[in-house]
Amino acid sequence: MEQHIQAQVQDYYGTELQSSNDLKTNACCTDDIPAAHKRILAQLESEVLEKYYGCGVCIPSAVEGLTVLDLGSGSGRDAYLLSKLVGEQGRVIGVDMTEEQLAVARRHVATHTERFGYQQPNVEFRHGFIEDLHSAGLANNSVDLVVSNCVLNLSTDKAATYREIFRVLKPGGELFIADVFSDRRVPEALRQDPVLYGECLSGALYIEDFRRLLRELGIRDYRLTAQRRLTIGNAEIERKVGNIKFYSLTVRAFKLDLEDQCEDYGQVATYLGTSPTSPTVLP
Ligand SMILES: C[S@@+](CC[C@H](N)C(=O)[O-])C[C@H]1O[C@@H](n2cnc3c(N)ncnc32)[C@H](O)[C@@H]1O
């Protein structure tokens, strides 16, 4: 674990950035927000929204009643969105290593609990490191869904992080992330640049290394549900990264013993629109 990089990331999100206006690139931004999410976001406290630094939509449909873990929950924007979507019988645990981010998320628990009409909070924010989820008290096989929005690229030990994800997921559980990936390995000199790393660029995994990493953990099949080329929007940083292409990818993978390739003999499945938030598209 490279503790100096981890300390720089804590400083970046705890002190350097006060709101998304302070970001130096446009790597952290989200478009195509589903209408159902927009309605819930309109109910969230402005401080939570202003400190949102995600890069995609990493919440699947039909999450009611689930226990969800949000890795790198930041100011709590996705955790509160999930708090509403899982309903009062569901549960959301946000984990983050930066005290300032946790403080913002925690101060709005009571307000949102009341606003959603719940008797008890169904969301909590724990201090911890995603490379060692024991640090946040997470037991084996205890979580239905792990989400993470623009965070795993910041991990300084990606193998440990993904190992932990599949440790805490229940059998059959799902990983659903939006994150930054690259089309080639990022050189070490760029990894050591605190702004490039903090902006979620130079810690990005080369997509083929991601595939290999999951395979080593026994996850042989993952699905890409959205992808967007990142434009950066900062001439100096564009010059530094040169030809490296960065993408925001939305990826889902399951803790299931799936085959590496689907057997395909032309099967057809018809979705009957039974999920309330997805009347036309398979959730
Ligand atoms: C780009 S922000 C995204 C925050 C949030 N997911 C959102 O969408 O607004 C990254 C967050 O991940 C946290 N983080 C980065 N590395 C971490 C690690 N190794 N363990 C725990 N949290 C981490 C940071 O403290 C920061 O709050």
The ligand as an SDF file (V2000), in Angstrom:
LIG
                    3D

 27 29  0  0  0  0  0  0  0  0999 V2000
  -14.0060   10.8840   -6.4690 C   0  0  0  0  0  0  0  0  0  0  0  0
  -14.6190   10.8370   -4.8280 S   0  0  0  0  0  0  0  0  0  0  0  0
  -16.1900   10.0260   -5.1090 C   0  0  0  0  0  0  0  0  0  0  0  0
  -17.0840   10.1220   -3.9030 C   0  0  0  0  0  0  0  0  0  0  0  0
  -18.4990    9.6030   -4.1020 C   0  0  0  0  0  0  0  0  0  0  0  0
  -18.5080    8.2220   -4.5260 N   0  0  0  0  0  0  0  0  0  0  0  0
  -19.2490   10.4630   -5.0800 C   0  0  0  0  0  0  0  0  0  0  0  0
  -19.6910    9.9160   -6.0990 O   0  0  0  0  0  0  0  0  0  0  0  0
  -19.3670   11.6610   -4.8320 O   0  0  0  0  0  0  0  0  0  0  0  0
  -13.6140    9.5780   -4.0830 C   0  0  0  0  0  0  0  0  0  0  0  0
  -13.9380    9.2460   -2.6330 C   0  0  0  0  0  0  0  0  0  0  0  0
  -13.3300    7.9990   -2.3260 O   0  0  0  0  0  0  0  0  0  0  0  0
  -12.6840    8.0640   -1.0900 C   0  0  0  0  0  0  0  0  0  0  0  0
  -11.5650    7.1000   -1.1270 N   0  0  0  0  0  0  0  0  0  0  0  0
  -10.5440    7.0930   -2.0000 C   0  0  0  0  0  0  0  0  0  0  0  0
   -9.7080    6.0520   -1.7510 N   0  0  0  0  0  0  0  0  0  0  0  0
  -10.2420    5.3900   -0.6990 C   0  0  0  0  0  0  0  0  0  0  0  0
   -9.8290    4.2240    0.0340 C   0  0  0  0  0  0  0  0  0  0  0  0
   -8.7180    3.5890   -0.2900 N   0  0  0  0  0  0  0  0  0  0  0  0
  -10.6000    3.8180    1.0660 N   0  0  0  0  0  0  0  0  0  0  0  0
  -11.7360    4.5090    1.4050 C   0  0  0  0  0  0  0  0  0  0  0  0
  -12.1600    5.6070    0.7520 N   0  0  0  0  0  0  0  0  0  0  0  0
  -11.4370    6.0560   -0.2910 C   0  0  0  0  0  0  0  0  0  0  0  0
  -12.2480    9.5120   -0.9570 C   0  0  0  0  0  0  0  0  0  0  0  0
  -12.0680    9.8720    0.3820 O   0  0  0  0  0  0  0  0  0  0  0  0
  -13.4010   10.2560   -1.6200 C   0  0  0  0  0  0  0  0  0  0  0  0
  -14.3970   10.5820   -0.7020 O   0  0  0  0  0  0  0  0  0  0  0  0
  1  2  1  0
  2  3  1  0
  2 10  1  0
  3  4  1  0
  4  5  1  0
  5  6  1  0
  5  7  1  0
  7  8  2  0
  7  9  1  0
 10 11  1  0
 11 12  1  0
 11 26  1  0
 12 13  1  0
 13 14  1  0
 13 24  1  0
 14 15  1  0
 14 23  1  0
 15 16  2  0
 16 17  1  0
 17 18  1  0
 17 23  2  0
 18 19  1  0
 18 20  2  0
 20 21  1  0
 21 22  2  0
 22 23  1  0
 24 25  1  0
 24 26  1  0
 26 27  1  0
M  CHG  2   2   1   9  -1
M  END
$$$$
